[in-house]
Every structure is written in C-alpha cells, then in structure tokens.
Amino acid sequence: MNRGSRRWSLRTLAALALAALAAGCSTWPSSSERIVDLRSGRTIMRSELIAAMRASDVVLLGERHDNVHHHAARGGLIEALGGRTAVVAEHLPRRARVQFGPNLLVSLEAAGFEPKAWRWPVHEALFAGVARAGVPLVGGNLPRDVVRRIAR
C-alpha cells in the first residue's frame, strides 16, 4: 500500500470507527445497530470493521464524551484487535505507562489517572478491554499549563 492510500485508509477507518460508536447501545453491536462505512455509505459487519482496523497502521477511536456504552464499545474493539497494538489515552499524562495488576483502578492511578476528573467508572469498560487485550497503555495528554495556554 502506498503512503497516500494509507492516509486515505486511516481517514476512512477513523470515520468507520466513529460511526460504529455513534449509536451508544448497551451492547455492541446489537441487532438494531448499524456500522456504516461513511465513504461508501454501505452498512458493514463488525468483522469487516475489525479487519480494516487490523490492516491499518493507526486507528483513531472517538466517542460521545462520557457515554459508558461508547467506552465499552472501544474496549471491545481494542480487545478484538488481538494484542498487536498499543493504546494512547488522553486520560493519562503524556508518556505515562500503565502496568496492569489485579486492581484496574489502582493500576491506572499509579500511572497518573485521576478518577474524579474522569468521572470513574465511566471509562472502566474501556480500560478493562485494554487490560484484557494485553497491550501497552500509554498516556497522551498534554500538561495542564500547555492546555491552558492553547485554550487562551
């Protein structure tokens, strides 16, 4: 795959993943939920989405903020990738690494996760999926002073 098609693939994949998370159902996918390839408008199966994710170098997964079902869906997608990835999360300070132990929240807090700020347990299913996938979880959030300067 050439560089241009890889970029296009990434954009398409990000759109696919966002569309997959848009419904916010309690189980994903439910029989009434659709995953839509936004480039073609075609409804696809979850297995097609996962295959496209596996074929991509980078996958961006978004959600409706603070929607527990979207976080669970993202955790399930990460788990379905089968351990050949790393996850960068805005919920942790940049470059922090989580060493998963028997207690998920304790492991996250040791890496700088702030449960009150992130309204724990809203994101619990996301991080549980990452832990089950056995992939590295690395922080990607900017320092607060940098965020404040950008916001100003």
C-alpha positions in Angstrom: 0.0 0.0 0.0 1.5 3.4 -0.9 1.7 6.3 1.5 -1.3 8.2 0.0 -3.6 5.2 0.2 -2.5 4.5 3.8 -3.5 8.1 4.8 -6.9 7.7 3.0 -7.3 4.3 4.7 -6.7 5.9 8.0 -9.2 8.7 7.4 -11.8 6.1 6.3 -11.0 3.9 9.2 -11.4 6.7 11.7 -14.8 7.6 10.2 -15.8 3.9 10.3 -14.8 3.6 13.9 -16.6 6.8 14.9 -19.7 5.7 13.0 -19.6 2.3 14.8 -19.7 4.1 18.1 -22.3 6.6 17.3 -25.4 4.7 18.3 -24.5 4.3 22.0 -26.3 1.0 22.5 -25.8 -1.1 25.7 -24.4 -4.0 23.7 -22.3 -3.6 20.6 -23.3 -4.4 18.0 -27.0 -5.0 18.8 -29.3 -6.4 16.2 -30.7 -2.9 15.6 -27.3 -1.2 15.3 -25.6 -0.5 12.1 -21.9 0.2 11.3 -21.7 2.4 8.3 -18.7 3.0 6.0 -19.1 6.8 5.7 -17.0 6.8 2.4 -19.3 4.4 0.6 -22.5 4.7 2.7 -22.5 0.9 2.8 -23.5 -1.0 6.0 -20.7 -3.3 7.1 -20.3 -6.1 9.6 -18.3 -5.8 12.8 -15.8 -8.3 11.4 -15.2 -6.0 8.4 -14.5 -3.1 10.7 -12.1 -5.1 12.7 -10.4 -6.4 9.6 -9.9 -2.8 8.4 -8.6 -1.8 11.8 -6.1 -4.7 11.7 -4.9 -3.6 8.2 -4.2 0.0 9.3 -1.2 1.5 10.9 -3.1 3.8 13.2 -6.8 3.8 14.4 -8.4 6.7 16.0 -11.4 5.8 18.2 -13.7 8.5 19.3 -16.9 8.5 21.3 -19.7 10.7 22.6 -18.0 12.1 25.7 -18.9 10.3 29.0 -21.1 7.7 27.2 -20.3 4.5 29.1 -21.6 2.4 26.2 -19.2 4.0 23.7 -16.2 3.3 26.1 -17.3 -0.3 26.3 -17.5 -0.5 22.5 -14.0 1.0 22.2 -12.7 -1.5 24.8 -14.3 -4.3 22.8 -12.7 -3.1 19.6 -9.3 -2.9 21.2 -9.6 -6.4 22.6 -10.8 -7.7 19.2 -7.5 -6.4 17.6 -5.8 -9.3 19.3 -2.8 -7.8 21.0 -0.9 -6.3 18.1 -1.3 -2.7 19.1 -0.6 -0.1 21.7 -3.2 2.4 23.1 -2.5 6.0 23.7 -5.1 7.6 26.0 -5.8 11.2 26.8 -6.8 10.1 30.4 -3.1 9.7 31.4 -0.2 12.2 31.5 1.9 12.1 28.4 4.3 9.1 28.2 2.9 7.6 31.4 2.7 3.8 31.2 0.2 1.6 32.9 1.4 -1.7 34.5 -1.8 -3.6 34.8 -2.2 -5.5 38.1 -5.1 -7.3 39.8 -6.9 -4.0 40.5 -7.6 -1.9 37.4 -8.2 1.4 39.1 -5.1 1.1 41.3 -3.0 0.3 38.2 -4.4 3.4 36.4 -3.9 5.7 39.4 -0.3 4.6 39.7 0.3 5.9 36.2 -1.4 9.3 37.0 -5.1 8.6 36.1 -7.4 10.9 38.1 -10.6 9.0 38.8 -12.6 12.1 40.0 -11.5 14.2 37.0 -12.6 11.4 34.6 -15.8 10.5 36.4 -14.7 6.9 37.2 -16.2 4.4 36.5 -17.4 5.9 33.1 -14.2 4.7 31.4 -13.8 1.4 33.3 -15.0 -0.8 30.4 -12.5 0.9 28.0 -9.6 0.2 30.3 -10.7 -3.2 31.1 -10.8 -4.1 27.4 -7.2 -2.7 27.0 -6.1 -4.8 30.0 -7.7 -7.9 28.6 -6.1 -7.3 25.3 -2.7 -7.3 27.0 -1.5 -4.3 25.1 0.6 -1.3 26.3 -1.4 1.6 27.6 0.5 4.9 27.3 -0.6 8.4 28.3 -1.1 11.0 25.6 -2.5 14.0 27.5 -0.7 17.4 27.4 0.4 19.0 30.6 -2.3 21.3 32.1 -0.2 24.5 31.6 0.1 23.7 27.9 -3.6 23.1 27.6 -4.4 26.4 29.4 -2.1 28.3 27.0 -3.7 26.7 24.0 -7.2 27.5 25.3 -6.3 31.1 25.9 
